[in-house]
Amino acid sequence: MTDATAAVRAAVGAVVDPELRRPLEELGMVREIRVEGDRADVAILLTIVGCPAAERISRDVTDAAASVEGIANVVLDVGVMSPAQRQTLTEQLRGGRAARTMPFGPDSLTRVIAVTSGKGGVGKSTVTANLAVALAARGLSVGLVDADVHGFSIPGLLGLVDADGRTAKPTRIDDLIVPPIAYDVKTVSIGMFLREGEERSAVAWRGPMLHRTVQQFLTDVFFGDLDVLLLDMPPGTGDVAISVGQLLPHAEVLVVTTPQAAASDVAVRSGLVARQTGQRVAGVIENMSAMVLPDGTTLDVFGSGGGSTVAGALSTGDAPVPLLASIPLSPALRADADAGVPVVVAHPEDPAAQAIVAVAADIAARPRGLSGRSLPVRPR
């Protein structure tokens, strides 16, 4: 291999697949490189026919090859992996883990956080989406599961729904599901699996179907190595809450409430159910708290004190539950959510955005609990 060929291969191989977030060389997607004079012939393999990232990969590969000194002309040949090559890739991505096994078990180093609420309409999903983006902005690898199957809204909140109402679809590599990425957050929702035109239809499923769906999200979706996995839970203490408690008994729980007593009283129940399954209540977030008006007065539409009440009710002598934040009512938070842009990105100076970013900083600063877990290291 000539020096020029090696240089082009190194440049092309370093291009990162935008979905799998790994270099093409590592994924076995660089097929052949030939350099003659100032011309580089580059052959790559996409994972599947119709790969949604094909255009971007082709552009990035061409630019990478052209950036090598002495290369003035790049000819790109794009092929598709054979079934055997795809099987090798999926086995590599799983890291030796068998298909359809749980990668987020008690031994995982991924912090799993379920965001719950007692009632609907308290802004739980909006808080979850913004928290995920704020964590990713701190350099963490973040995944987000929209476990609110009946009331899924995460795709819309993260801009994964286009102007015609079409929701972004995952990429399937054989039996591996690669989730779409928005604001550096790998995201999966039942809305991504509905047929085109059915995005606004109701998902009328009962217990077994709900359990199977959540289980598949956790086993079949390839998130890669995550620092944090967030689950946007449905409100209440129903089937999904019980399933997640069974599948992820080591998860931490954040309880979202409003200041109103009618919401806070019910929010306590979601924390109690989580604790019954072995999960730890890590904190309470009060949403829609008092907003400071331009004249300096405050507007507390939903009253005050609900978050502190929930935190106090869920605290025990050896396990105090903190009130992590009181997120004020915010027109920007509402408008940005409707536009599919997280407020922490669109209006980082907004008081609501700052409160959410503070929660992300608190979570990121907490050490992972490694007690009782087997670490993936071996003595030499």
ZAMARRO-692267 format. One record per residue: residue in one letter; residue number from 0; x, y, z of N, C-alpha, C in turn. Coordinates in pm, whole numbers, always signed. Each point is the difference from the previous one (the first is absolute). Layout:
N
> resn; resi; npx; npy; npz; capx; capy; capz; cpx; cpy; cpz
> a; NUM; X; Y; Z; X; Y; Z; X; Y; Z
...
***
This chain:
380
> resn; resi; npx; npy; npz; capx; capy; capz; cpx; cpy; cpz
> m; 0; +84; -119; +0; -84; +119; +0; +88; +124; +0
> t; 1; -23; +90; -95; +78; +122; -9; -35; +95; +114
> d; 2; +87; +98; +21; -26; +98; +104; -129; +77; -28
> a; 3; -24; +33; -128; -121; +75; -37; -124; -84; +26
> t; 4; +8; -128; -37; -115; -89; +23; -28; -13; +150
> a; 5; +104; -16; +77; -17; -12; +146; -59; +127; +58
> a; 6; +42; +115; -51; -52; +127; +51; -148; +16; -33
> v; 7; -39; -38; -122; -142; +9; -37; -82; -98; +83
> r; 8; +52; -121; +18; -74; -99; +79; -18; +48; +145
> a; 9; +104; +60; +55; -10; +50; +137; -104; +110; +10
> a; 10; -1; +90; -100; -96; +112; +2; -142; -51; -16
> v; 11; -21; -92; -95; -134; -53; -23; -45; -86; +118
> g; 12; +92; -82; +50; -35; -88; +112; -36; +74; +125
> a; 13; +46; +123; +14; -29; +79; +120; -136; +69; -6
> v; 14; -64; -1; -118; -134; +59; -11; -95; -77; +91
> v; 15; -81; +71; +75; -89; -63; +98; -139; -19; -60
> d; 16; -53; -121; +10; -137; -26; -42; -94; +82; +88
> p; 17; -86; +84; -58; -83; +89; +83; -104; -72; +83
> e; 18; -35; -123; -35; -98; -76; +79; +67; -87; +104
> l; 19; +103; -73; -40; +66; -92; +92; +106; +68; +84
> r; 20; +40; +122; -39; +96; +81; +75; +133; -72; +19
> r; 21; +44; -71; -103; +131; -66; +3; +68; +20; -134
> p; 22; +135; -5; -6; +71; +19; -125; -31; -110; -101
> l; 23; +1; +38; -127; -33; -97; -105; +96; -117; -2
> e; 24; +129; +25; +25; +98; -109; -1; -35; -102; +107
> e; 25; -36; +48; +117; -36; -90; +110; -124; -82; -33
> l; 26; -91; +58; -79; -125; -68; -34; +13; -91; -122
> g; 27; +117; -4; -61; +20; -83; -118; -68; +55; -124
> m; 28; -16; +132; -7; -72; +62; -111; +92; +52; -109
> v; 29; +132; -7; +21; +96; +41; -103; +40; -125; -78
> r; 30; -41; -3; -127; +24; -123; -79; +135; +3; -70
> e; 31; +30; +109; -69; +124; +4; -79; +40; +146; -24
> i; 32; +130; +24; +1; +56; +131; -32; +110; -20; -105
> r; 33; -8; +76; -110; +107; -1; -101; +36; +144; -33
> v; 34; +129; +26; -7; +47; +134; -34; +96; -9; -117
> e; 35; -32; +75; -104; +89; +11; -117; +16; +148; -31
> g; 36; +121; +48; +16; +24; +143; -22; -78; +83; +101
> d; 37; -81; +93; -54; -80; +85; +89; -143; -49; +11
> r; 38; -27; -124; -46; -136; -56; +5; -9; -110; +105
> a; 39; -107; +7; +80; -26; -103; +100; -132; -68; -30
> d; 40; +6; -132; -20; -122; -80; -16; -33; -60; +137
> v; 41; -117; +36; +51; -40; -41; +135; -128; -83; -9
> a; 42; +5; -120; +56; -119; -87; +2; -40; -23; +145
> i; 43; -126; +29; +30; -51; -22; +136; -125; -86; -5
> l; 44; -37; -54; +115; -120; -83; +11; -95; +63; +102
> l; 45; -124; +21; -40; -102; +43; +94; -59; -122; +68
> t; 46; -61; +20; +114; -53; -114; +75; -120; -64; -69
> i; 47; -89; +83; -56; -122; -51; -62; -32; +79; -125
> v; 48; -83; -58; -85; -53; +73; -116; -92; +111; +52
> g; 49; +14; +118; -56; -84; +111; +43; +41; +59; +133
> c; 50; +127; -15; +36; +49; +55; +127; -31; +149; +6
> p; 51; -70; +47; +104; -39; +141; +6; +118; +96; +12
> a; 52; +116; -54; +42; +118; +86; +15; +92; -8; -122
> a; 53; -47; -62; -108; +87; -24; -116; +57; +129; -58
> e; 54; -85; +100; -15; +46; +125; -60; +107; +67; +85
> r; 55; -23; +3; +131; +98; +64; +88; +130; -77; +4
> i; 56; -8; -133; +7; +121; -82; +2; +79; +21; -128
> s; 57; -68; -2; -114; +67; +20; -129; +71; +134; -5
> r; 58; -69; +103; +47; +60; +135; -1; +121; +6; +93
> d; 59; -13; -57; +120; +110; +5; +96; +121; -80; -48
> v; 60; -27; -115; -64; +110; -83; -51; +72; +72; -114
> t; 61; -76; +59; -90; +61; +73; -112; +85; +116; +52
> d; 62; -54; +75; +96; +74; +113; +56; +127; -47; +72
> a; 63; -11; -114; +71; +116; -50; +73; +111; -42; -96
> a; 64; -36; -72; -107; +100; -43; -97; +64; +120; -70
> a; 65; -83; +99; -35; +50; +119; -69; +89; +86; +88
> s; 66; -11; -18; +132; +82; +81; +91; +144; -48; +8
> v; 67; +28; -119; -54; +135; -54; +2; +86; +75; -101
> e; 68; +118; +38; +41; +89; +76; -87; +31; -77; -127
> g; 69; -14; +67; -114; +30; -60; -128; -119; -62; -70
> i; 70; -115; -9; +68; -122; -58; -59; -86; +113; -56
> a; 71; -23; -2; -129; -81; +103; -65; -132; -54; -52
> n; 72; -10; -133; -13; -121; -60; -58; -36; -125; +80
> v; 73; -125; -7; +45; -47; -115; +77; -116; -66; -73
> v; 74; +14; -128; -25; -108; -78; -63; -52; -98; +105
> l; 75; -127; +17; +34; -58; -79; +109; -92; -108; -54
> d; 76; +21; -122; +50; -88; -113; -33; -69; -45; +129
> v; 77; -132; +3; +0; -77; -34; +119; -72; -132; -20
> g; 78; +31; -98; +82; -68; -128; -4; -75; -26; +129
> v; 79; -48; -123; +16; -77; -39; +118; +60; -128; +57
> m; 80; +3; -12; +131; +53; -118; +66; -79; -125; -38
> s; 81; +69; -111; -5; -65; -129; -19; -64; -43; +132
> p; 82; -92; -97; -4; -58; -49; +126; +105; -45; +100
> a; 83; +104; -67; -48; +105; -46; +91; +75; +117; +63
> q; 84; +25; +103; -80; +69; +118; +53; -87; +73; +102
> r; 85; -131; +7; -27; -90; +64; +97; -6; -78; +130
> q; 86; +0; -133; -11; -3; -82; +121; +126; +23; +83
> t; 87; +114; +7; -67; +125; +28; +71; -7; +136; +69
> l; 88; -58; +99; -70; -12; +133; +57; -92; +2; +122
> t; 89; -115; -64; -10; -93; +3; +114; +59; -73; +120
> e; 90; +73; -108; -23; +65; -70; +110; +106; +89; +64
> q; 91; +72; +74; -84; +101; +92; +51; -64; +111; +84
> l; 92; -111; +55; -50; -66; +108; +72; -54; -46; +135
> r; 93; -46; -124; +5; -52; -53; +127; +112; -30; +99
> g; 94; +124; -3; -49; +111; -26; +91; -2; -139; +59
> g; 95; -45; -97; -76; -6; -137; +50; -127; -34; +74
> r; 96; -86; +100; +21; -127; -25; +69; -96; -67; -96
> a; 97; -71; -100; +47; -96; -70; -86; -113; +93; -40
> a; 98; -61; -30; -113; -112; +81; -47; -113; -4; +102
> r; 99; -71; +113; +8; -118; +14; +87; +30; -29; +147
> t; 100; +114; +50; +44; +30; -5; +142; +11; +144; +53
> m; 101; -22; +16; +127; -5; +132; +63; +141; +56; +23
> p; 102; +36; +111; -65; +133; +59; +22; +4; +96; +119
> f; 103; -115; +24; +63; -5; +99; +108; -33; -65; +134
> g; 104; +52; -121; +21; -26; -71; +124; +79; +58; +116
> p; 105; -8; -64; +115; +67; +51; +121; +151; +17; -15
> d; 106; +63; -78; -90; +145; +10; -17; +40; +109; -98
> s; 107; -96; +61; -67; +30; +104; -98; +52; +126; +68
> l; 108; +90; +69; -66; +51; +127; +52; -86; +118; -45
> t; 109; -104; -28; -77; -91; +105; -43; -93; +39; +114
> r; 110; -10; +129; +27; -96; +47; +100; -138; +4; -64
> v; 111; -95; -72; +57; -136; -6; -53; -90; +85; +88
> i; 112; -69; +96; -61; -85; +92; +74; -139; +1; -62
> a; 113; -99; -40; +77; -139; +3; -44; -65; +128; +52
> v; 114; -59; +77; -91; -66; +126; +39; -149; -27; +7
> t; 115; -58; +15; +118; -139; -39; +23; -83; +119; +46
> s; 116; -130; -21; +3; -92; +98; +57; -126; -72; +42
> g; 117; -74; +60; +89; -126; -62; +42; -110; +27; -101
> k; 118; -3; +122; -51; -105; +42; -93; +61; +41; -133
> g; 119; -82; -1; -104; +41; +55; -128; -12; +151; +2
> g; 120; +65; +65; -95; -14; +145; -12; +90; +82; +90
> v; 121; +97; -66; +67; +88; +77; +88; +130; +39; -70
> g; 122; +14; -34; -129; +120; +36; -75; +113; -98; +14
> k; 123; -31; -124; +38; +103; -102; +20; +81; -26; -126
> s; 124; -66; -16; -113; +71; -30; -124; +87; +118; -45
> t; 125; -50; +121; +15; +78; +118; -35; +124; +9; +87
> v; 126; -16; -26; +129; +115; +1; +91; +99; -109; -39
> t; 127; -50; -120; -31; +88; -112; -35; +80; +30; -125
> a; 128; -67; +50; -105; +68; +30; -126; +109; +104; +21
> n; 129; -32; +107; +72; +99; +104; +23; +113; -47; +90
> l; 130; -32; -83; +98; +104; -54; +87; +97; -88; -79
> a; 131; -54; -81; -91; +85; -85; -83; +95; +84; -84
> v; 132; -52; +106; -62; +83; +86; -84; +104; +74; +85
> a; 133; -39; +44; +119; +94; +69; +88; +113; -93; +45
> l; 134; -32; -126; +25; +103; -97; +37; +95; -26; -116
> a; 135; -57; -14; -121; +84; -22; -119; +92; +120; -25
> a; 136; -50; +120; +27; +81; +120; -19; +119; +5; +94
> r; 137; -6; -75; +108; +111; -8; +95; +102; -106; -42
> g; 138; -19; -60; -118; +94; -98; -51; -32; -143; +35
> l; 139; -116; -25; +62; -38; -137; +34; -68; -66; -120
> s; 140; +15; -131; -8; -71; -78; -101; -136; -37; +58
> v; 141; -107; +47; -67; -134; -6; +58; -97; -74; -94
> g; 142; -79; -88; +58; -109; -65; -72; -132; +36; +66
> l; 143; -107; +0; -79; -132; +37; +52; -104; -97; -54
> v; 144; -70; -67; +90; -108; -91; -36; -133; +67; +34
> d; 145; -84; +17; -100; -134; +54; +21; -89; -118; +39
> a; 146; -9; -23; +131; -78; -114; +50; -146; +34; +19
> d; 147; -38; +123; -32; -141; +41; +8; -68; -41; -131
> v; 148; -28; -129; -11; -46; -58; -126; -133; +61; -45
> h; 149; -92; +20; +92; -130; +53; -37; +4; +150; -29
> g; 150; +90; +71; +66; +4; +145; -16; +136; +49; -45
> f; 151; +61; -72; -95; +137; +34; -43; +7; +142; -58
> s; 152; +102; +73; +44; +17; +137; -49; +146; +38; -19
> i; 153; +91; -86; +39; +143; +31; -8; +45; +33; -142
> p; 154; -41; -74; -106; +46; +36; -135; -34; +145; -36
> g; 155; -120; +43; +32; -38; +137; -31; +80; +101; +80
> l; 156; +27; -29; +126; +73; +92; +85; +145; +16; -43
> l; 157; +56; -102; -66; +139; +4; -43; +14; +28; -149
> g; 158; -109; +41; -66; +9; +35; -141; +17; -118; -93
> l; 159; -42; -119; +44; +11; -119; -84; -128; -26; -79
> v; 160; -85; +101; -9; -122; -6; -82; +7; +116; -100
> d; 161; -14; -30; -130; +13; +106; -100; -129; +79; -15
> a; 162; +1; +97; -90; -114; +90; -17; -125; -72; -47
> d; 163; +17; -116; -63; -114; -78; -49; -48; -103; +102
> g; 164; +57; +5; +120; -42; -93; +104; +67; -135; -4
> r; 165; +101; -17; -84; +71; -128; -9; +108; -8; +107
> t; 166; +1; -109; +73; +97; -19; +108; +123; -72; -53
> a; 167; +117; +43; +44; +125; -65; -39; -4; -148; +35
> k; 168; +55; -82; -88; -1; -145; +20; +138; -51; +41
> p; 169; +4; -103; +83; +128; -64; +30; +52; -74; -123
> t; 170; +130; -28; +1; +61; -82; -104; +11; -143; +51
> r; 171; -44; -94; -80; +8; -141; +40; +118; -66; -70
> i; 172; +91; -55; +78; +110; -81; -53; -26; -141; +46
> d; 173; -66; -78; -87; -50; -132; +36; -93; +15; +122
> d; 174; +34; -64; +114; -89; +10; +117; +46; +107; +98
> l; 175; +92; +85; -43; +48; +109; +83; -68; +130; -44
> i; 176; -50; +76; +96; -69; +125; -29; +89; +116; +44
> v; 177; +35; +86; -96; +84; +116; +29; -91; +123; +12
> p; 178; -5; +63; +117; -96; +108; +21; +44; +131; -66
> p; 179; -96; +85; -37; +35; +134; -48; +69; +80; +110
> i; 180; +73; +103; -40; +71; +84; +95; -45; +144; -17
> a; 181; -36; +64; +108; -37; +141; -2; +73; +71; +113
> y; 182; +71; +106; -33; +75; +76; +100; +94; -91; +80
> d; 183; +61; -97; -72; +95; -96; +58; -65; -97; +98
> v; 184; -131; -13; -5; -72; -95; +85; -57; -112; -88
> k; 185; +37; -124; +28; -53; -115; -73; -138; -31; +55
> t; 186; -99; +2; -89; -139; +2; +45; -83; -109; -67
> v; 187; -86; -65; +80; -93; -98; -56; -138; +22; +59
> s; 188; -101; -15; -84; -139; +20; +41; -89; -88; -87
> i; 189; -115; -40; +55; -92; -81; -78; -49; +76; -122
> g; 190; +0; +133; +7; -42; +80; -114; +87; -21; -123
> m; 191; +123; -49; +19; +91; -24; -112; -31; -129; -73
> f; 192; -86; -83; +58; -29; -131; -59; -140; -8; -60
> l; 193; -77; +105; +14; -132; +2; -61; +14; +24; -149
> r; 194; -90; -56; -78; +4; +19; -144; -28; +145; -35
> e; 195; +54; +44; -114; -19; +138; -43; -149; +31; -12
> g; 196; -37; +110; +57; -141; +38; +0; -72; -39; +127
> e; 197; +63; -85; +83; -62; -46; +123; +60; +66; +124
> e; 198; +90; +100; -22; +69; +61; +113; -96; +64; +100
> r; 199; -116; +44; -48; -95; +66; +90; -108; -96; +50
> s; 200; +12; -127; -35; -100; -97; +45; +30; -42; +144
> a; 201; -98; -59; +64; +16; -43; +139; +63; -138; +7
> v; 202; +87; -20; +99; +58; -132; +27; -80; -60; +114
> a; 203; -90; -92; -34; -92; -58; +99; +50; -139; +41
> w; 204; +104; -4; +83; +59; -125; +42; -20; -21; +150
> r; 205; -3; -127; +38; -13; -36; +141; +131; -59; +51
> g; 206; -2; -47; +124; +120; -39; +71; +105; -79; -74
> p; 207; -30; -119; -55; +105; -80; -64; +68; +72; -116
> m; 208; -76; +71; -82; +58; +72; -112; +89; +114; +50
> l; 209; -44; +68; +103; +80; +110; +56; +132; -52; +56
> h; 210; -6; -110; +72; +120; -59; +57; +98; -41; -110
> r; 211; -53; -65; -103; +85; -47; -110; +65; +118; -73
> t; 212; -75; +108; -17; +54; +117; -69; +115; +61; +78
> v; 213; -18; +22; +129; +106; +57; +83; +121; -92; +2
> q; 214; -25; -129; +9; +110; -97; +2; +79; +6; -130
> q; 215; -69; +11; -114; +69; +7; -129; +80; +129; -12
> f; 216; -53; +109; +51; +75; +124; -2; +133; -15; +72
> l; 217; +0; -77; +108; +119; -14; +83; +95; -107; -50
> t; 218; -48; -95; -81; +85; -110; -43; +39; +8; -148
> d; 219; -92; +41; -87; +25; -4; -144; +57; +130; -55
> v; 220; -14; +110; +72; +50; +129; -48; +147; +14; +37
> f; 221; +82; +33; -99; +144; +15; +24; +30; +145; +38
> f; 222; +23; +21; +130; +37; +132; +49; +150; +19; +9
> g; 223; +75; -110; -7; +144; +9; +21; +30; +21; +147
> d; 224; +121; +46; +28; +41; +23; +139; -58; +133; +48
> l; 225; -88; -6; +96; -65; +120; +51; +50; +34; +140
> d; 226; +9; +129; +26; +21; +46; +137; -132; +4; +75
> v; 227; -105; +47; -70; -130; +15; +62; -109; -48; -95
> l; 228; -93; -78; +51; -120; -37; -74; -120; +56; +76
> l; 229; -75; +88; -66; -120; +58; +59; -123; -71; -55
> l; 230; -98; -22; +85; -128; -56; -43; -110; +100; +33
> d; 231; -73; +43; -103; -116; +86; +22; -118; -92; +28
> m; 232; -37; -9; +126; -103; -94; +43; -140; +57; -22
> p; 233; -99; -87; -19; -138; +50; -3; -41; +44; +140
> p; 234; -96; +89; +11; -45; +43; +133; -67; -116; +74
> g; 235; +6; +3; +131; -70; -99; +79; +84; -120; +35
> t; 236; -68; -104; +47; +67; -119; +54; -52; -127; -67
> g; 237; -17; +6; -132; -60; -110; -73; +100; -102; -52
> d; 238; -38; -64; -112; +76; -113; -54; +145; +34; -31
> v; 239; +24; +113; -65; +137; +33; -40; +88; +24; +122
> a; 240; -53; +69; +100; +78; +23; +122; +40; -132; +65
> i; 241; -92; -95; +1; +29; -131; +59; +103; -75; -85
> s; 242; -15; +7; -134; +94; -68; -91; +140; +56; +15
> v; 243; +12; +132; +3; +131; +62; +14; +60; -36; +136
> g; 244; -82; -7; +103; +49; -41; +130; +55; -142; -2
> q; 245; -63; -87; -78; +47; -138; -12; +127; -9; -84
> l; 246; +3; +75; -110; +113; -7; -94; +121; +77; +51
> l; 247; -23; +110; +71; +107; +88; +45; -15; +33; +149
> p; 248; +6; -99; +86; -22; +25; +143; +108; +87; +63
> h; 249; +114; +16; -68; +109; +81; +54; -8; +145; -46
> a; 250; -102; +36; -78; -8; +135; -55; -24; +104; +108
> e; 251; +45; +122; -29; -34; +114; +83; -128; +63; -55
> v; 252; -71; +71; +85; -127; +59; -39; -1; +149; +33
> l; 253; -41; +80; -97; -27; +142; +23; -151; +19; -9
> v; 254; -59; +60; +101; -144; +23; +4; -27; +145; -38
> v; 255; -85; +20; -101; -36; +135; -45; -141; +32; +49
> t; 256; -16; +118; +57; -130; +44; +47; -15; +148; -29
> t; 257; -119; +52; +18; -21; +145; +2; -20; +41; +146
> p; 258; +0; +131; +28; -18; +42; +139; -138; -32; +56
> q; 259; -96; -26; -86; -138; -20; +42; -15; -127; +84
> a; 260; -77; +8; +108; -18; -116; +88; -63; -117; -73
> a; 261; -91; +26; -92; -66; -109; -73; +100; -81; -81
> a; 262; +109; +63; -45; +103; -72; -75; +103; -62; +94
> s; 263; +40; +74; +102; +105; -49; +89; -45; -121; +81
> d; 264; -127; +0; +42; -50; -115; +76; +9; -129; -80
> v; 265; -31; +10; -129; +4; -119; -86; +143; -35; -38
> a; 266; +86; +102; -14; +139; -25; -38; +71; -88; +101
> v; 267; -36; +14; +126; +62; -82; +105; -20; -148; -30
> r; 268; -117; -35; -51; -29; -142; -27; +95; -60; -103
> s; 269; +35; +78; -104; +91; -54; -101; +137; -29; +60
> g; 270; +44; +85; +94; +126; -27; +67; -7; -121; +91
> l; 271; -112; -18; +67; -16; -115; +89; -1; -131; -77
> v; 272; -68; -2; -114; -2; -122; -83; +140; -32; -50
> a; 273; +74; +102; -44; +137; -23; -46; +85; -60; +112
> r; 274; -17; +52; +119; +78; -50; +113; -38; -144; +34
> q; 275; -126; -37; -18; -44; -137; +27; +69; -100; -92
> t; 276; +38; +43; -120; +67; -90; -95; +151; -1; +20
> g; 277; +50; +78; +95; +144; +3; +27; +70; +121; -57
> q; 278; -70; +81; -77; +62; +119; -57; +19; +107; +108
> r; 279; +97; +87; -25; +31; +105; +97; -53; +134; -49
> v; 280; -73; +70; +83; -49; +132; -36; +114; +99; +20
> a; 281; +52; +52; -111; +119; +85; +4; -33; +147; +24
> g; 282; -125; +39; -27; -33; +140; +21; -135; +36; -58
> v; 283; -43; +121; +31; -128; +53; -47; +27; +127; -80
> i; 284; -73; +16; -109; +6; +123; -80; -138; +63; +0
> e; 285; -7; +122; +46; -127; +74; -2; -5; +84; -127
> n; 286; -97; -27; -84; -16; +74; -126; -117; +98; +13
> m; 287; +2; +103; -82; -106; +102; -2; -11; +75; +133
> s; 288; +114; +25; +60; +1; +77; +124; -14; +149; -33
> a; 289; +7; +84; +103; -28; +143; -17; +93; +64; -103
> m; 290; -58; +86; -83; +73; +73; -103; +18; +144; +46
> v; 291; +122; +50; -16; +28; +139; +35; -39; +89; -118
> l; 292; -87; +96; +25; -48; +91; -103; +98; +117; -18
> p; 293; -11; +72; -111; +93; +111; -26; +6; +103; +112
> d; 294; -110; +20; +74; +0; +101; +106; +55; -54; +132
> g; 295; +47; -126; -3; +60; -59; +119; -96; -80; +86
> t; 296; -128; +9; -28; -97; -81; +76; +0; -143; -54
> t; 297; -59; -90; +74; -4; -140; -42; -143; -43; -28
> l; 298; -11; -92; -95; -130; -56; -37; +5; -150; +27
> d; 299; -73; -45; +102; +1; -142; +35; -137; -60; -34
> v; 300; -18; -27; -128; -129; -50; -49; -41; -128; +71
> f; 301; +97; -86; +28; -32; -131; +58; +34; -7; +149
> g; 302; +11; +113; +64; +30; +0; +142; +148; -19; +26
> s; 303; +34; -51; +116; +140; -18; +37; +13; -114; +99
> g; 304; +122; -52; +8; +31; -99; +103; -19; -145; -38
> g; 305; -54; -28; -119; -26; -140; -38; +125; -84; -8
> g; 306; +106; +56; -58; +124; -76; -14; +60; -37; +134
> s; 307; +2; +96; +92; +54; -28; +134; -85; -103; +72
> t; 308; -132; +7; -22; -89; -97; +64; +30; -142; -48
> v; 309; +18; -16; -130; +30; -133; -56; +135; -49; +51
> a; 310; +100; +86; -2; +133; -39; +48; -5; -43; +146
> g; 311; -75; +75; +80; -11; -36; +140; -72; -131; +22
> a; 312; -106; -23; -76; -79; -122; +15; +79; -124; -42
> l; 313; +92; +16; -96; +77; -114; -51; +130; -21; +76
> s; 314; +37; +95; +83; +125; -12; +75; -18; -97; +117
> t; 315; +105; -74; +27; +5; -85; +119; +123; +39; +80
> g; 316; +11; -54; +119; +110; +37; +87; +136; -24; -62
> d; 317; +17; -114; -68; +129; -32; -59; +7; +32; -148
> a; 318; -108; +53; -60; +0; +30; -143; -80; +127; -26
> p; 319; +60; +116; +29; -70; +125; -29; -13; +21; -150
> v; 320; -114; +55; -41; -25; +27; -142; +3; +151; -21
> p; 321; +92; +52; -79; +11; +144; -16; -97; +56; -105
> l; 322; -35; +125; +17; -69; +76; -105; +110; +56; -89
> l; 323; +15; -56; -120; +113; +35; -86; -17; +135; -67
> a; 324; -124; +38; -31; -22; +127; -71; -146; +38; +6
> s; 325; -23; +128; -7; -133; +55; -23; +6; +75; -132
> i; 326; -61; -57; -103; +7; +58; -134; -117; +97; -16
> p; 327; +27; +127; -22; -110; +97; -6; -81; -14; -128
> l; 328; -124; +46; +7; -81; +11; -121; +76; +81; -103
> s; 329; -2; -46; -126; +83; +66; -100; -68; -6; -137
> p; 330; -36; +116; -56; -53; +2; -136; +100; -57; -101
> a; 331; +128; +24; +22; +101; -52; -93; +5; -152; +4
> l; 332; -10; -57; +119; +1; -146; +13; -116; -60; -77
> r; 333; -118; +60; +12; -118; -51; -71; +15; +18; -151
> a; 334; +42; +118; -45; +10; +27; -143; +109; -85; -65
> d; 335; +112; -14; +67; +109; -81; -56; -40; -146; -9
> a; 336; -74; -50; +100; -47; -138; -4; -90; -23; -120
> d; 337; -89; +94; -27; -89; -13; -115; +78; +5; -131
> a; 338; +112; +72; +0; +81; +12; -122; +99; -114; -16
> g; 339; +9; -88; +100; +92; -113; -10; +145; +38; +27
> v; 340; +22; +110; +72; +135; +43; +35; +8; +13; +152
> p; 341; +86; -75; +67; +10; +10; +146; +34; +141; +44
> v; 342; -63; +46; +107; +25; +135; +48; +145; +17; +44
> v; 343; +65; -107; +45; +140; +10; +42; +92; +31; -118
> v; 344; -51; -23; -122; +75; +33; -121; -45; +134; -57
> a; 345; -132; +19; -10; -54; +120; -64; +13; +124; +86
> h; 346; -23; -14; +131; +3; +115; +91; +71; -40; +130
> p; 347; +132; -22; -8; +72; -46; +120; -1; +101; +115
> e; 348; -32; +126; -33; -5; +102; +106; -132; +1; +75
> d; 349; -101; -72; -50; -131; -3; +64; +11; -65; +138
> p; 350; -70; +51; +101; +8; -59; +134; -35; -148; +4
> a; 351; -96; -43; -83; -35; -142; -3; +117; -83; -54
> a; 352; +64; +50; -105; +116; -71; -56; +112; -8; +102
> q; 353; +25; +108; +71; +106; +1; +100; -28; -98; +113
> a; 354; -126; -13; +38; -35; -95; +105; +24; -144; -45
> i; 355; -33; -30; -125; +21; -135; -53; +149; -30; -14
> v; 356; +76; +98; -48; +145; -18; -13; +62; -25; +137
> a; 357; -52; +64; +103; +52; -22; +136; -25; -144; +45
> v; 358; -116; -56; -35; -28; -140; +33; +97; -92; -74
> a; 359; +25; +30; -128; +95; -80; -77; +139; +5; +62
> a; 360; +41; +117; +46; +131; +13; +64; +5; -83; +129
> d; 361; -110; +0; +74; -6; -78; +124; +12; -149; -29
> i; 362; -73; -46; -101; +3; -143; -35; +138; -39; -50
> a; 363; +58; +84; -86; +131; -31; -57; +109; -5; +107
> a; 364; -17; +78; +106; +102; +6; +105; -7; -117; +97
> r; 365; -114; -68; +2; -14; -111; +94; +78; -122; -48
> p; 366; +79; -63; +86; +70; -121; -42; -98; -114; -22
> r; 367; +35; -88; -94; -84; -117; -21; +18; -96; +116
> g; 368; -109; -61; +40; +8; -100; +107; +54; -131; -52
> l; 369; +123; -36; +37; +62; -123; -51; -2; -113; +102
> s; 370; -55; +28; +117; -2; -103; +104; -79; -121; -45
> g; 371; +62; -117; +7; -67; -123; -35; -1; -31; -147
> r; 372; +62; +87; -82; -1; -24; -144; +133; -59; -43
> s; 373; -6; -92; -98; +122; -55; -55; +49; +88; -112
> l; 374; +126; +41; +7; +54; +92; -99; +61; -79; -114
> p; 375; -6; +56; -125; +51; -72; -117; +151; +10; -11
> v; 376; +73; -47; +103; +147; +1; -2; +49; -137; +43
> r; 377; +117; -34; -48; +60; -129; +36; +142; +23; +46
> p; 378; +47; -76; +101; +140; +14; +42; +93; -52; -108
> r; 379; +116; +63; -10; +98; -44; -99; +101; -94; +63
***
